[in-house]
Amino acid sequence: MFGISELAIILIVVILVLGAKRLPELARSAGKSARILKAEAKAMKEPKGAEAEAGAPRVIRGETVTRPDAGRPGPDAGQPPRDRA
């Protein structure tokens, strides 16, 4: 990876480009972003709710709806589609 001398050169270039006054603010911002990222990654790994803890499968209930005219051709069945302009 990088040695001590390469890291020192990179640090000097960063200080010259950003300035010594903005460096602490940048470090705080980077630390805050890292904490947020870590918390979000942890939240994604943890199960949520009682169902996840009990290991119960997630069931979605619904009903199947069929239209009364399903399978029957409509009045325009033999005609080409019209232009809706």
LUMVEXVEX-145168 format. One record per atom (N, C-alpha, C): residue number from 1; residue in one letter; x, y, z; atom name. Coordinates in steps of 0.1 Angstrom, whole numbers, plus 5000, padded with zeros to 4 digits. Atoms other than C-alpha are relative to their C-alpha. Layout:
[pt NUM; a; [X; Y; Z]; CA]
...
END
This chain:
[pt 1; m; [5009; 4988; 5000]; N]
[pt 1; m; [5000; 5000; 5000]; CA]
[pt 1; m; [5009; 5012; 5000]; C]
[pt 2; f; [4992; 4988; 5000]; N]
[pt 2; f; [5014; 5034; 5009]; CA]
[pt 2; f; [5010; 4999; 5012]; C]
[pt 3; g; [4991; 4999; 4989]; N]
[pt 3; g; [5045; 5040; 5030]; CA]
[pt 3; g; [4999; 5013; 5007]; C]
[pt 4; i; [5001; 4988; 4992]; N]
[pt 4; i; [5051; 5067; 5056]; CA]
[pt 4; i; [5003; 5012; 4991]; C]
[pt 5; s; [4996; 4988; 5008]; N]
[pt 5; s; [5068; 5090; 5031]; CA]
[pt 5; s; [4989; 5004; 4990]; C]
[pt 6; e; [5011; 4996; 5009]; N]
[pt 6; e; [5040; 5088; 5006]; CA]
[pt 6; e; [4988; 5006; 5007]; C]
[pt 7; l; [5011; 4994; 4993]; N]
[pt 7; l; [5014; 5095; 5032]; CA]
[pt 7; l; [5003; 5014; 5005]; C]
[pt 8; a; [4996; 4986; 4995]; N]
[pt 8; a; [5034; 5125; 5045]; CA]
[pt 8; a; [4999; 5009; 4988]; C]
[pt 9; i; [5001; 4991; 5012]; N]
[pt 9; i; [5035; 5139; 5009]; CA]
[pt 9; i; [4986; 5003; 4997]; C]
[pt 10; i; [5014; 4998; 5003]; N]
[pt 10; i; [4998; 5134; 5004]; CA]
[pt 10; i; [4994; 5009; 5010]; C]
[pt 11; l; [5005; 4991; 4989]; N]
[pt 11; l; [4991; 5151; 5038]; CA]
[pt 11; l; [5004; 5014; 4997]; C]
[pt 12; i; [4995; 4986; 5003]; N]
[pt 12; i; [5013; 5181; 5028]; CA]
[pt 12; i; [4992; 5006; 4988]; C]
[pt 13; v; [5008; 4995; 5012]; N]
[pt 13; v; [4995; 5184; 4994]; CA]
[pt 13; v; [4986; 5004; 5004]; C]
[pt 14; v; [5014; 4997; 4996]; N]
[pt 14; v; [4961; 5183; 5011]; CA]
[pt 14; v; [5000; 5013; 5008]; C]
[pt 15; i; [4999; 4988; 4992]; N]
[pt 15; i; [4972; 5210; 5036]; CA]
[pt 15; i; [5002; 5012; 4991]; C]
[pt 16; l; [4997; 4989; 5009]; N]
[pt 16; l; [4985; 5232; 5008]; CA]
[pt 16; l; [4987; 5003; 4991]; C]
[pt 17; v; [5012; 4998; 5008]; N]
[pt 17; v; [4953; 5227; 4987]; CA]
[pt 17; v; [4989; 5006; 5008]; C]
[pt 18; l; [5012; 4996; 4992]; N]
[pt 18; l; [4927; 5231; 5014]; CA]
[pt 18; l; [5003; 5011; 5010]; C]
[pt 19; g; [4997; 4990; 4990]; N]
[pt 19; g; [4945; 5253; 5038]; CA]
[pt 19; g; [4999; 4994; 5014]; C]
[pt 20; a; [5000; 5005; 4986]; N]
[pt 20; a; [4952; 5246; 5075]; CA]
[pt 20; a; [4987; 5003; 5008]; C]
[pt 21; k; [5012; 4996; 4993]; N]
[pt 21; k; [4920; 5264; 5086]; CA]
[pt 21; k; [4988; 4991; 4997]; C]
[pt 22; r; [5012; 5009; 5004]; N]
[pt 22; r; [4896; 5241; 5067]; CA]
[pt 22; r; [5002; 4986; 5003]; C]
[pt 23; l; [4996; 5014; 4997]; N]
[pt 23; l; [4914; 5209; 5076]; CA]
[pt 23; l; [4992; 4993; 5012]; C]
[pt 24; p; [5008; 5006; 4989]; N]
[pt 24; p; [4897; 5203; 5110]; CA]
[pt 24; p; [4985; 4999; 4997]; C]
[pt 25; e; [5014; 5001; 5004]; N]
[pt 25; e; [4863; 5210; 5095]; CA]
[pt 25; e; [4998; 4989; 4991]; C]
[pt 26; l; [5001; 5012; 5009]; N]
[pt 26; l; [4869; 5185; 5068]; CA]
[pt 26; l; [5001; 4987; 5007]; C]
[pt 27; a; [4999; 5012; 4992]; N]
[pt 27; a; [4880; 5159; 5093]; CA]
[pt 27; a; [4988; 4997; 5008]; C]
[pt 28; r; [5012; 5002; 4993]; N]
[pt 28; r; [4849; 5164; 5114]; CA]
[pt 28; r; [4989; 4995; 4991]; C]
[pt 29; s; [5010; 5004; 5010]; N]
[pt 29; s; [4827; 5161; 5083]; CA]
[pt 29; s; [5002; 4986; 4996]; C]
[pt 30; a; [4997; 5014; 5004]; N]
[pt 30; a; [4845; 5129; 5072]; CA]
[pt 30; a; [4996; 4990; 5011]; C]
[pt 31; g; [5003; 5009; 4989]; N]
[pt 31; g; [4841; 5114; 5107]; CA]
[pt 31; g; [4985; 4999; 5002]; C]
[pt 32; k; [5014; 5001; 4999]; N]
[pt 32; k; [4804; 5123; 5108]; CA]
[pt 32; k; [4994; 4991; 4989]; C]
[pt 33; s; [5005; 5008; 5011]; N]
[pt 33; s; [4798; 5108; 5074]; CA]
[pt 33; s; [5003; 4985; 5002]; C]
[pt 34; a; [4996; 5014; 4997]; N]
[pt 34; a; [4817; 5076; 5085]; CA]
[pt 34; a; [4990; 4994; 5010]; C]
[pt 35; r; [5009; 5005; 4990]; N]
[pt 35; r; [4795; 5073; 5116]; CA]
[pt 35; r; [4986; 4997; 4995]; C]
[pt 36; i; [5013; 5002; 5006]; N]
[pt 36; i; [4763; 5077; 5096]; CA]
[pt 36; i; [5000; 4988; 4991]; C]
[pt 37; l; [4999; 5012; 5008]; N]
[pt 37; l; [4774; 5051; 5071]; CA]
[pt 37; l; [5001; 4987; 5008]; C]
[pt 38; k; [4999; 5011; 4992]; N]
[pt 38; k; [4783; 5027; 5098]; CA]
[pt 38; k; [4987; 4996; 5007]; C]
[pt 39; a; [5013; 5002; 4993]; N]
[pt 39; a; [4750; 5032; 5116]; CA]
[pt 39; a; [4990; 4994; 4990]; C]
[pt 40; e; [5010; 5005; 5010]; N]
[pt 40; e; [4730; 5026; 5083]; CA]
[pt 40; e; [5004; 4986; 4996]; C]
[pt 41; a; [4996; 5014; 5003]; N]
[pt 41; a; [4750; 4995; 5075]; CA]
[pt 41; a; [4996; 4990; 5011]; C]
[pt 42; k; [5004; 5009; 4988]; N]
[pt 42; k; [4743; 4981; 5110]; CA]
[pt 42; k; [4985; 4999; 5000]; C]
[pt 43; a; [5015; 5001; 5001]; N]
[pt 43; a; [4706; 4989; 5106]; CA]
[pt 43; a; [4995; 4991; 4989]; C]
[pt 44; m; [5004; 5008; 5010]; N]
[pt 44; m; [4704; 4971; 5074]; CA]
[pt 44; m; [5002; 4985; 5003]; C]
[pt 45; k; [4997; 5014; 4996]; N]
[pt 45; k; [4719; 4939; 5089]; CA]
[pt 45; k; [4991; 4995; 5011]; C]
[pt 46; e; [5009; 5004; 4989]; N]
[pt 46; e; [4696; 4939; 5120]; CA]
[pt 46; e; [4986; 4997; 4995]; C]
[pt 47; p; [5014; 5003; 5003]; N]
[pt 47; p; [4662; 4922; 5117]; CA]
[pt 47; p; [4991; 5010; 5006]; C]
[pt 48; k; [5009; 4990; 4994]; N]
[pt 48; k; [4632; 4945; 5123]; CA]
[pt 48; k; [4987; 4993; 5003]; C]
[pt 49; g; [5013; 5004; 4996]; N]
[pt 49; g; [4600; 4938; 5141]; CA]
[pt 49; g; [5000; 4986; 5006]; C]
[pt 50; a; [5002; 5012; 4993]; N]
[pt 50; a; [4586; 4908; 5160]; CA]
[pt 50; a; [5001; 4988; 4990]; C]
[pt 51; e; [5001; 5011; 5009]; N]
[pt 51; e; [4581; 4887; 5128]; CA]
[pt 51; e; [5014; 4996; 4996]; C]
[pt 52; a; [4986; 5003; 5004]; N]
[pt 52; a; [4618; 4889; 5119]; CA]
[pt 52; a; [5007; 4992; 5011]; C]
[pt 53; e; [4994; 5006; 4989]; N]
[pt 53; e; [4628; 4879; 5154]; CA]
[pt 53; e; [4995; 4986; 5002]; C]
[pt 54; a; [5005; 5013; 4998]; N]
[pt 54; a; [4605; 4849; 5156]; CA]
[pt 54; a; [5003; 4991; 4988]; C]
[pt 55; g; [4997; 5009; 5012]; N]
[pt 55; g; [4615; 4837; 5121]; CA]
[pt 55; g; [4988; 4997; 4992]; C]
[pt 56; a; [5012; 5003; 5007]; N]
[pt 56; a; [4580; 4838; 5109]; CA]
[pt 56; a; [5001; 5005; 4985]; C]
[pt 57; p; [4999; 4996; 5014]; N]
[pt 57; p; [4576; 4840; 5071]; CA]
[pt 57; p; [4990; 5012; 4998]; C]
[pt 58; r; [5008; 4989; 5003]; N]
[pt 58; r; [4561; 4872; 5057]; CA]
[pt 58; r; [4989; 4996; 4991]; C]
[pt 59; v; [5012; 5003; 5008]; N]
[pt 59; v; [4526; 4867; 5044]; CA]
[pt 59; v; [4993; 5012; 4996]; C]
[pt 60; i; [5007; 4989; 5006]; N]
[pt 60; i; [4509; 4891; 5021]; CA]
[pt 60; i; [4986; 4994; 4996]; C]
[pt 61; r; [5013; 5005; 5003]; N]
[pt 61; r; [4471; 4885; 5019]; CA]
[pt 61; r; [4994; 5010; 4989]; C]
[pt 62; g; [5007; 4993; 5010]; N]
[pt 62; g; [4451; 4896; 4989]; CA]
[pt 62; g; [4990; 4992; 4993]; C]
[pt 63; e; [5010; 5008; 5007]; N]
[pt 63; e; [4424; 4885; 4965]; CA]
[pt 63; e; [5002; 5002; 4985]; C]
[pt 64; t; [4999; 5000; 5014]; N]
[pt 64; t; [4424; 4877; 4929]; CA]
[pt 64; t; [4987; 5006; 4994]; C]
[pt 65; v; [5011; 4993; 5006]; N]
[pt 65; v; [4401; 4899; 4908]; CA]
[pt 65; v; [5000; 4997; 4985]; C]
[pt 66; t; [5002; 5003; 5014]; N]
[pt 66; t; [4388; 4888; 4874]; CA]
[pt 66; t; [4990; 5009; 4995]; C]
[pt 67; r; [5010; 4992; 5006]; N]
[pt 67; r; [4370; 4911; 4851]; CA]
[pt 67; r; [4989; 4992; 4994]; C]
[pt 68; p; [5011; 5008; 5006]; N]
[pt 68; p; [4336; 4899; 4839]; CA]
[pt 68; p; [5001; 4998; 4985]; C]
[pt 69; d; [4999; 5002; 5014]; N]
[pt 69; d; [4345; 4904; 4803]; CA]
[pt 69; d; [5013; 4994; 4996]; C]
[pt 70; a; [4987; 5007; 5003]; N]
[pt 70; a; [4378; 4885; 4805]; CA]
[pt 70; a; [4997; 4988; 4991]; C]
[pt 71; g; [5001; 5011; 5009]; N]
[pt 71; g; [4382; 4861; 4776]; CA]
[pt 71; g; [4990; 5003; 4989]; C]
[pt 72; r; [5010; 4997; 5010]; N]
[pt 72; r; [4354; 4877; 4756]; CA]
[pt 72; r; [5005; 5012; 4991]; C]
[pt 73; p; [4994; 4989; 5008]; N]
[pt 73; p; [4365; 4898; 4726]; CA]
[pt 73; p; [4990; 5012; 5001]; C]
[pt 74; g; [5007; 4987; 5000]; N]
[pt 74; g; [4354; 4935; 4727]; CA]
[pt 74; g; [4994; 5003; 4987]; C]
[pt 75; p; [5006; 4996; 5013]; N]
[pt 75; p; [4335; 4954; 4700]; CA]
[pt 75; p; [5010; 5004; 4989]; C]
[pt 76; d; [4990; 4996; 5009]; N]
[pt 76; d; [4367; 4965; 4684]; CA]
[pt 76; d; [5011; 4989; 4997]; C]
[pt 77; a; [4990; 5011; 5001]; N]
[pt 77; a; [4384; 4931; 4683]; CA]
[pt 77; a; [5005; 4998; 4986]; C]
[pt 78; g; [4995; 5003; 5013]; N]
[pt 78; g; [4386; 4927; 4646]; CA]
[pt 78; g; [5006; 5013; 4993]; C]
[pt 79; q; [4995; 4988; 5007]; N]
[pt 79; q; [4397; 4963; 4638]; CA]
[pt 79; q; [5014; 5004; 5005]; C]
[pt 80; p; [4986; 4995; 4996]; N]
[pt 80; p; [4432; 4978; 4638]; CA]
[pt 80; p; [4999; 5011; 5011]; C]
[pt 81; p; [5001; 4990; 4990]; N]
[pt 81; p; [4440; 5001; 4667]; CA]
[pt 81; p; [5000; 5014; 4994]; C]
[pt 82; r; [5001; 4987; 5005]; N]
[pt 82; r; [4431; 5037; 4663]; CA]
[pt 82; r; [5011; 5009; 5005]; C]
[pt 83; d; [4990; 4991; 4996]; N]
[pt 83; d; [4455; 5066; 4665]; CA]
[pt 83; d; [4993; 5010; 5009]; C]
[pt 84; r; [5006; 4992; 4989]; N]
[pt 84; r; [4448; 5086; 4697]; CA]
[pt 84; r; [5005; 5015; 4999]; C]
[pt 85; a; [4995; 4987; 5001]; N]
[pt 85; a; [4462; 5119; 4684]; CA]
[pt 85; a; [4990; 5011; 5001]; C]
END
